[in-house]
Amino acid sequence: MNNRGKVVTSLITWRFALVCCLLVLVFLTLVARAAYLQVIEPDKAREENAKRTVRVEKLKVQRGMIFDRNGKELAVSVPVVSVYADPLALDKSIAQKVLKAARKSGEDYKALADNEQEMVRRKQQWYENELRWRELADVLQIKTSEVDSRLRNDPSRRFVYLKRQVTPAVANYIRQLRLPGIHLLDESKRFYPSGEVTAHILGFTNIDGKGIEGVERLFETALTGAEGRRTIRKDAQGREVQVLSEEQRVEPENIELSIDLRIQAIAYRALKSAVLSYKATSGSAMVVDVKTGEVLAMVNSPSFNPNDMSDAAPYKRRNRAITDLFEPGSTLKPLAVLAGLDYGAIDAQDTIDTYPGWMRLGGSLVQDTRNNGEMTLREILKISSNMGVAKISQMLPKDYMVGLYQKVGFGEDTGTMMVGESSGLFYPNRRWSDFEIATLAYGYAVSASTAQIARLYSVFGSGGMLRPLTILKQKSPPEGERIFAQEDVRAVVEMMESVFERGGTAENVKVDGYRAAGKTGTSKKAIAGGYGDEYVGYFAGIAPVSDPRLAVVVMVNEPGGDVYYGGHTSGPAFAEIMSNALRILNVAPDKERVAYISEPGNES
């Protein structure tokens, strides 16, 4: 009995020791594992914990708005919804439904899950039998085959857009379909209330909200801002328990343009009417405040609707006012007269003998349509005499003449900073012949944009002050640079009034209520090896003469038919834009006249 008791006691002791050893071994294992995770590889543990509890939230910002000078919205961002799919999640969802159906029917669903080919066949069969995918394609207005391709061709993908920027009604319908793997993403879309009226100056954004042209591209950084990031920790119930880090978002700026939407609309309507009436290829017009250099209107025709880019061909999207270059023709003749006054070669009361109506310079011919004999400077501008300004140009040193044209802005951009602006074609450093200097006086041998001509006429309107043009509203007028004596500029401006008088090149155009000073221009278009049969018609001027406020330039390119002179093609649009714009700005009339168009008279 004693031996048996000893054996039992020994067995109990041995078992107890074994259990204790196992417990100690488990404890040591746990301690070693904890030490390994905490000391040797602590980052891995933190990473696993962060995956479960740490979330990063983006603090989104909407693109800034663009306003006109009076606070009217020109470009706004509106909320839209985009539809995207997660093909991998969709494939997993379909696989679960297939296996669930197999289990209900008594099949060996585990063996089915291991049979890859059969699973692929059954998943595709289930997908094709589900009518909701056809409903999705119909509501998105996408071909069913295209939807199938995006969803099923590559099930390993995690993200694919089905359609961007759908309406809220479409988004709600898709939400009610409850399709697996189909999600909605809140986004914003750019909307332009003025449509084609402001299309060229504003430009547009792509589907991702990035500025592509115009102001949208010029001020991309300011309009975009920067998204913020907020890193937080959540508990098992999804409640926020800790803010780990936070980066404040940078709010976008709103851009206030110098454009006056009322004047912009008037200018666009008048230009479009002129282009259509004369069956022209294109046209552009600009309105500039001569006291500040602010661009109040910049329009082109043809235009496009930035809210619907389906019909926005490249030739329609071009901002012709700053990109298209033509020889300005007779619109530069007032500058030639002003050059003579500025240099001191002539006085305002002088006369120029143009007899016999033509002359040869270096073997090339300069001529008027008829012999006008001796003329005053006022008469030279009134009838647009090539001989008159050519003879003035021959009185001046070539370096001075060329330098003057460079000083008023030819061969450089106007200062608008607009994307794609051309600096024109003017090469002052080459050798100039007498004939080339003469042609320069009446607007050839230099190619300029509508914006450059508008800047020149703003110099006339400001009394000789040169300022850069700007598309941003100015709090105070920039100082500018005086490049002409005020009395000389004033004398030329008063001479330019004669253009509207009987016998002048614009006698068929009258500006309602205001004294205007302007100049017509008609130039042949240059082609390879010379000049072709197409013309460009200009009308440029300032008003009111008593205290100039606005400079307006209208260009009509390649008018069809027999009427192509600037006084006829561009003159009526000039009168409409100028008179209405001055009224909108509450500028007091300085003449009691009613605008009318009479029978064609003298042309230039």
JOJO-V269696 format. One line per field, one symbol per residue. ss: DSSP state (a for helix, b for strand, c for the rest). phi: phi as a letter, one per 20 degrees, with the letter a starting at -180 (. if undefined). A space follows every 10 residues. Layout:
ss = ???
phi = ???
This chain:
ss = caaaaaaaaa aaaaaaaaaa aaaaaaaaaa aaaaaaaaaa caaaaaaaaa aaabbbbbbc cccccbbccc ccbbbbbbbb bbbbbcaaaa aaaaaaaaaa aaaaccccaa aaaacaaaaa aaaaaaaaac caaaaaaaaa cccaaaaaaa aacccccccb bbbbbbcaaa aaaaaaaccc cbbbbbbbbb bcccaaacaa aacbbccccc bbbaaaaaca aaaacbcbbb bbbbcccccb bbbbbbbccb ccccbbbccc aaaaaaaaaa aaaaaaaccc cbbbbbbbbc cccbbbbbbb bcccccccaa accaaaacca aaaccbccaa aaaaaaaaaa aaaccccccc bbbccccbbb bccbbbbccc cccbbbaaaa aaaccaaaaa aaaacccaaa aaaaaaaccc cccccccccc ccccbccccc cccaaaaaaa acccccbbca aaaaaaaaaa acccbbcccb cbcccccccc bbcccaaaaa aaaaaaaaaa cccccccccc cccccbbbbb bbbbbbbccb bbbbbbbbbb bbbcaaaccb bbbbbbbccc cccccaaaac aaaaaaaaaa aaaacccccc cccccccccc cccc
phi = .fffffffff ffffffffff ffffffffff fffffffede cfffffffff gececddeef ceffeddefd nffdbcddfc cddccdgfff ffffffffff ffffenfeff fffeefffff ffffffffee fffffffffe lcfgfffgff edfcfefdbb feaelefgff ffffffflef mdcdcfcccf cdgelffdgf ffmadefene fdbmfgefdg fffembfecc dcddefenef dbdebbdffe ffeeddeffd gffgffffff fffffffdle faabbcccff ecnfeebbcb bfcbefebef defgfeefef fddedbffmf fefgffffff fffnfcdfef dcedfenbad cmndddbdfb fdmecfffff ffdmefffff ffffedffff fffffffeof nbfeofmffn feencbdfee fdefffffff fdndmbdceg fffffffffg femoeecffb ddfdfbfffm cfdcffffff ffffffffge ffnefcfecc efncfccbbe bccfefcfnq cedeccddbc acafffbgcc dccccdelfe neecfgfefd ggfgffffff ffffeleffd becdfbcdfg cfcb
